[in-house]
Every structure is written in C-alpha cells, then in structure tokens.
Amino acid sequence: MTTYVLIVTCKSTRRIVAAISNCLADQGCKIIDFSQFDDLDTGKFFMRVSFISEEGVNKQTLVESLKPVAETFKMDAGIYDAQKRMKVLLMVSRFGHCLKDLLYRWKIGALPIDIVGVVSNHFDYQKVVVNHDIPFHRSKVTKENKLQAEGQIMDIVEQTGTELIVLARYMQVLSDAVCKKMSGRIINIHHSFLPSFKGANPYKQAYSRGVKLIGATAHYVTADLDEGPIIEQDIARITHAQSAEDYVSIGRDVESQVLARAVHAHIHHRCFINGNRVVVFPPSPGSYASDRMG
C-alpha cells in the first residue's frame, strides 16, 4: 500500500479536520499520522496528514476527490507520495563537514533523498563527490561573473529537476533573484552567534569573549542575509577549559546535526513557512527508523 502525505494551509475555521477526514475515508484511506496547528496570531491553520490507501486509490484520484474540500476552505494543499525521494542539489565552499555528513547520512539511508549534484566554487571536494558517483560542478564566482555563475547554477537546477538546494557551508551570497525564484526551497546553515561575531573566525571571536554556548541555525534563504525563517537550532555547552580549536570542532558538529535535521524535516513535508517563522511538525512515529532501513 502506498503512503501519501497531505499538507494543508488555509484560514482557520471550523470543520476543516472533519471535512478532510471524511473525504479520505470515502476514498478508502486510513490515517496513520496527523498533526495540526492553529496560529491564533495570524488566523492561519496548518495540517499534515500521513495516510495509506487501503483500496489502491491512485494519487490523481485523491487529488480530484479533495478539490471540492480545498475550494470550500480556500486551501493551499498538496498530496505527495511518501516513497518518492526529493531531488536535492548540495552547494559547498571550503568547509566540508556538513557536506560529508549529508553524504554519509544519504549513503546509509538515514536521509532518503536523490542528490542530483554538488556545486562548489572550489575543487576541494571534487574527489569526495565523484567517489560517491555524484556529479560535481565547479562554479567559480567573482564580482565580474556572479550573474553568469548563478545562471549556470540555475541551469543545473532546471536540468536536474532540483526541488531543494542545500547550502552546506556555501560561502557565496545568492542574489535576490535566485532567492525569490527558489523561495522556500533553499536551506542554509550557520553558527548562532549572529548578529554578534560577524565576519571571519567567528569561533575565535567567541572564544576571546568567553562564550559558554555554541549553537547553529538552519533556515530558509531569503533576500535578507541570514535572516530567513528558522527551521532548526541546537546548542552545545562549553567551558573555560576548552580552546579556540575546541570551539571550532564542537561548532562544526552542531552545524552538521542541525542542517541534517532541517533537511529531514523539509523532505518529509513537515515544514510550513508562516510569515517570518516556520511551523515544524514532529517526525512521524518510526520515520527515522524506516529511513535507516533505506
């Protein structure tokens, strides 16, 4: 039996849950996981339903059956095949910890995605990528060729059918045009010291100030640099006895974990952009275990 995921965003009102539940039941579907959230501040309603079709109803039939409900409640809704892997393009510069972590999780089945390629403005990780039988694309970026380089990247996106771009410590700022075109489909990772300790060597700056918590933030990319809606965050506590090098090592570990969790949430359709915030529903029961099984 095929497992599907239904996601819904609309104005909060009564009878939404009943209408969707009844529609799915009429099509011979069984709900296996359900999450919802009413934002009292914005008046928006968000829902994610994971279900199976016990009578073998196909996706198109389900879409057609839900149209009257979607029209009644003016929903922004979508149905996805939970077994279909999202096509992801990774981008990296010279810090490879997040890239290598994502590749490892992908290889063991913990991150069920199709990596369509890796783009970098350097050659540092070409061999690593090629050894994973993944296409590697060098895109050198300068002030003079920035628009041309981004054009090449967007060509790769179009040719591969990329659904999500992950900036795995890609250190070039994307243009407003790219951010708007891929809105809600680019995830970035950085340390959580911002707005403090900007620029080079943020961990060394943090060390010199005696910071006691190191963290990382994964967010959707917008035209406002490093200010997009936050998907995932985490921290690690440190002490005065640890060196500047320890700060860097611990920080990289936190960054890798936070980025992987953010990507995992996005590819399973658990993220809903809500203005400047993101509604992130918890993983379905057993989802991480089933991912590890490939």
C-alpha positions as CSV (number, residue, x, y, z in Angstrom):
1,M,0.0,0.0,0.0
2,T,1.3,3.5,-0.9
3,T,1.8,6.0,1.8
4,Y,0.8,9.6,1.0
5,V,1.3,12.9,2.7
6,L,-1.3,15.6,2.6
7,I,-0.3,19.2,3.6
8,V,-2.8,22.0,4.1
9,T,-2.6,25.7,4.8
10,C,-5.7,27.9,5.0
11,K,-7.6,30.3,7.1
12,S,-8.5,28.8,10.5
13,T,-12.2,27.8,10.8
14,R,-14.4,25.0,12.0
15,R,-15.0,21.6,10.3
16,I,-11.7,21.5,8.3
17,V,-10.4,18.4,10.0
18,A,-13.8,16.6,9.7
19,A,-14.1,17.5,6.0
20,I,-10.6,16.1,5.2
21,S,-11.0,13.0,7.4
22,N,-14.4,12.2,5.8
23,C,-13.0,12.7,2.3
24,L,-10.1,10.4,2.9
25,A,-12.4,7.8,4.5
26,D,-14.7,7.9,1.5
27,Q,-11.7,7.1,-0.7
28,G,-10.8,4.0,1.4
29,C,-7.8,5.7,3.1
30,K,-6.6,5.1,6.6
31,I,-4.9,8.0,8.5
32,I,-1.6,6.8,10.2
33,D,-0.3,10.2,11.4
34,F,-1.9,13.6,12.0
35,S,-0.5,17.0,13.0
36,Q,-2.2,20.3,13.1
37,F,-1.6,23.9,14.3
38,D,-3.9,26.9,14.6
39,D,-1.9,30.2,14.8
40,L,-4.1,32.4,16.9
41,D,-1.9,35.5,16.0
42,T,-2.3,35.2,12.2
43,G,-5.5,33.2,12.0
44,K,-3.8,30.5,9.8
45,F,-4.4,26.8,10.0
46,F,-1.6,24.2,9.2
47,M,-2.0,20.5,8.8
48,R,0.0,17.4,7.8
49,V,-1.7,14.1,7.3
50,S,0.1,10.8,6.6
51,F,-2.2,8.1,5.3
52,I,-2.4,4.9,3.3
53,S,-4.8,3.9,0.5
54,E,-6.2,0.5,1.6
55,E,-8.2,0.2,-1.7
56,G,-5.3,1.2,-4.0
57,V,-6.7,4.6,-5.0
58,N,-4.1,6.5,-7.0
59,K,-2.7,10.0,-6.4
60,Q,-4.7,11.7,-9.2
61,T,-8.0,10.3,-7.9
62,L,-7.1,11.5,-4.4
63,V,-6.3,15.0,-5.8
64,E,-9.6,15.2,-7.6
65,S,-11.6,14.0,-4.6
66,L,-10.0,16.7,-2.4
67,K,-10.6,19.6,-4.8
68,P,-14.2,20.4,-3.5
69,V,-12.9,20.5,0.1
70,A,-9.9,22.6,-0.9
71,E,-12.2,25.0,-2.8
72,T,-14.7,25.3,0.1
73,F,-12.0,26.2,2.6
74,K,-9.7,28.1,0.1
75,M,-6.8,25.8,0.9
76,D,-3.3,25.7,-0.3
77,A,-2.9,22.0,-0.4
78,G,-0.7,19.3,-1.8
79,I,-0.5,15.5,-1.9
80,Y,2.8,13.7,-2.1
81,D,3.9,10.1,-2.4
82,A,5.9,9.5,0.8
83,Q,8.1,6.9,-1.1
84,K,9.2,9.4,-3.7
85,R,12.6,10.9,-2.9
86,M,13.1,14.6,-3.3
87,K,15.8,15.8,-5.7
88,V,18.4,17.8,-3.8
89,L,21.3,19.9,-5.0
90,L,24.1,20.5,-2.5
91,M,26.4,23.5,-2.5
92,V,29.7,23.9,-0.6
93,S,32.8,26.0,-0.5
94,R,35.8,25.1,1.6
95,F,34.4,23.8,4.9
96,G,33.3,20.3,4.1
97,H,31.9,19.0,7.4
98,C,28.2,19.5,6.6
99,L,28.7,18.1,3.0
100,K,30.4,14.9,4.3
101,D,27.8,14.4,7.0
102,L,24.9,14.7,4.5
103,L,26.7,12.3,2.1
104,Y,27.1,9.8,4.9
105,R,23.5,10.0,6.0
106,W,22.4,9.7,2.4
107,K,24.6,6.7,1.8
108,I,23.3,4.7,4.8
109,G,19.7,5.6,4.0
110,A,19.2,7.9,7.0
111,L,18.4,10.8,4.6
112,P,16.2,9.5,1.8
113,I,17.0,12.0,-1.0
114,D,18.2,11.9,-4.5
115,I,21.4,14.0,-4.6
116,V,21.4,15.3,-8.2
117,G,24.8,17.0,-7.9
118,V,27.2,19.1,-5.8
119,V,28.1,22.6,-6.8
120,S,31.2,24.3,-5.4
121,N,33.2,27.4,-6.1
122,H,36.4,25.4,-5.4
123,F,37.8,22.0,-6.2
124,D,38.5,20.9,-2.6
125,Y,35.7,18.2,-2.5
126,Q,35.6,17.1,-6.1
127,K,37.2,13.7,-5.4
128,V,34.9,13.1,-2.4
129,V,31.8,13.8,-4.5
130,V,32.9,11.9,-7.6
131,N,33.8,8.9,-5.4
132,H,30.1,8.8,-4.4
133,D,29.1,8.7,-8.1
134,I,27.5,12.1,-7.8
135,P,28.0,14.8,-10.5
136,F,30.4,17.6,-9.4
137,H,30.1,21.1,-10.8
138,R,32.7,23.8,-10.4
139,S,31.2,27.3,-10.5
140,K,33.9,29.9,-9.9
141,V,32.3,33.1,-8.6
142,T,33.8,36.6,-8.9
143,K,32.3,40.1,-8.7
144,E,32.5,40.2,-12.5
145,N,30.9,36.9,-13.3
146,K,28.4,36.5,-10.4
147,L,25.3,36.7,-12.6
148,Q,26.8,34.3,-15.2
149,A,27.8,31.8,-12.4
150,E,24.3,31.9,-10.9
151,G,22.8,31.4,-14.4
152,Q,24.9,28.2,-14.7
153,I,23.7,27.0,-11.3
154,M,20.0,27.7,-12.2
155,D,20.6,25.7,-15.4
156,I,21.7,22.8,-13.3
157,V,18.6,23.2,-11.2
158,E,16.3,23.2,-14.3
159,Q,18.1,20.3,-16.0
160,T,18.1,18.0,-12.9
161,G,14.6,18.9,-11.7
162,T,16.1,20.1,-8.4
163,E,13.4,20.5,-5.7
164,L,15.6,21.7,-2.9
165,I,19.0,23.5,-2.7
166,V,21.1,22.9,0.5
167,L,23.9,25.3,1.2
168,A,26.2,23.1,3.1
169,R,28.5,25.9,4.2
170,Y,28.5,27.6,0.7
171,M,30.1,30.9,1.4
172,Q,28.7,33.0,-1.5
173,V,25.7,35.3,-1.1
174,L,22.9,34.4,-3.5
175,S,21.2,37.1,-5.5
176,D,17.7,38.4,-4.7
177,A,16.5,36.9,-8.0
178,V,17.6,33.4,-7.1
179,C,16.3,33.7,-3.5
180,K,12.8,34.7,-4.9
181,K,12.8,32.1,-7.6
182,M,13.6,29.3,-5.2
183,S,11.7,30.8,-2.2
184,G,11.1,28.2,0.4
185,R,13.4,25.7,-1.4
186,I,16.9,26.8,-0.2
187,I,18.2,25.9,3.2
188,N,21.3,27.4,4.8
189,I,23.3,26.7,7.9
190,H,25.5,28.9,10.0
191,H,26.6,29.5,13.6
192,S,24.1,31.0,16.0
193,F,26.3,33.9,17.2
194,L,24.7,36.3,14.8
195,P,24.3,39.3,15.0
196,S,27.4,39.1,17.1
197,F,30.8,37.9,15.9
198,K,30.3,38.6,12.2
199,G,32.9,38.1,9.6
200,A,36.0,35.9,9.7
201,N,36.8,33.4,12.5
202,P,33.5,33.8,14.5
203,Y,34.5,30.9,16.8
204,K,37.8,32.6,17.6
205,Q,35.9,35.8,18.4
206,A,33.5,33.8,20.6
207,Y,36.5,32.2,22.4
208,S,38.0,35.6,23.1
209,R,34.8,36.7,24.7
210,G,34.4,33.6,26.8
211,V,31.1,32.4,25.2
212,K,29.6,29.5,27.1
213,L,27.2,28.2,24.5
214,I,27.9,27.3,20.9
215,G,25.0,26.9,18.5
216,A,23.8,26.5,14.9
217,T,20.8,27.7,13.0
218,A,19.3,26.3,9.8
219,H,16.9,28.5,8.0
220,Y,15.2,29.1,4.6
221,V,17.2,31.6,2.5
222,T,15.7,35.0,1.7
223,A,17.0,38.2,0.2
224,D,17.7,39.3,3.8
225,L,21.1,37.7,4.5
226,D,21.0,35.1,7.3
227,E,17.6,36.3,8.4
228,G,15.3,33.8,6.8
229,P,12.6,31.8,8.7
230,I,14.3,29.4,11.1
231,I,13.7,25.7,10.7
232,E,16.1,24.1,13.3
233,Q,18.5,25.1,16.0
234,D,20.7,23.5,18.7
235,I,23.4,24.4,21.2
236,A,26.4,22.8,22.9
237,R,27.7,23.9,26.3
238,I,31.4,24.6,26.7
239,T,33.7,25.6,29.5
240,H,36.6,27.9,30.1
241,A,39.0,24.9,29.8
242,Q,38.3,24.4,26.1
243,S,40.4,26.0,23.4
244,A,39.5,28.1,20.4
245,E,40.1,24.9,18.3
246,D,37.6,23.0,20.5
247,Y,35.1,25.8,19.8
248,V,35.5,25.2,16.1
249,S,35.3,21.4,16.4
250,I,32.2,21.5,18.6
251,G,30.6,24.1,16.4
252,R,31.1,22.1,13.2
253,D,29.5,19.0,14.9
254,V,26.4,21.1,15.9
255,E,26.1,22.6,12.4
256,S,26.1,19.2,10.8
257,Q,23.4,17.8,13.0
258,V,21.2,20.9,12.8
259,L,21.4,21.0,9.0
260,A,20.6,17.3,8.7
261,R,17.5,17.7,10.9
262,A,16.3,20.7,8.9
263,V,16.7,18.8,5.6
264,H,15.0,15.7,7.1
265,A,12.0,17.9,8.1
266,H,11.7,19.6,4.7
267,I,11.9,16.5,2.6
268,H,9.2,14.9,4.7
269,H,6.9,17.9,4.2
270,R,6.9,18.8,7.9
271,C,7.8,22.5,7.4
272,F,5.3,25.3,6.8
273,I,6.5,28.9,6.3
274,N,4.4,31.1,8.4
275,G,5.5,34.7,7.7
276,N,8.9,35.1,9.4
277,R,8.5,31.8,11.2
278,V,8.3,28.1,10.3
279,V,5.8,25.6,11.7
280,V,7.7,22.4,12.0
281,F,5.7,19.3,12.8
282,P,7.4,16.4,14.7
283,P,8.6,13.3,12.8
284,S,6.0,10.6,12.2
285,P,6.4,7.6,14.5
286,G,9.2,5.4,13.3
287,S,10.2,7.8,10.4
288,Y,13.9,7.8,11.4
289,A,14.0,4.1,11.8
290,S,12.4,3.5,8.4
291,D,14.8,5.9,6.8
292,R,17.7,4.0,8.2
293,M,16.3,0.9,6.6
294,G,16.6,2.7,3.2
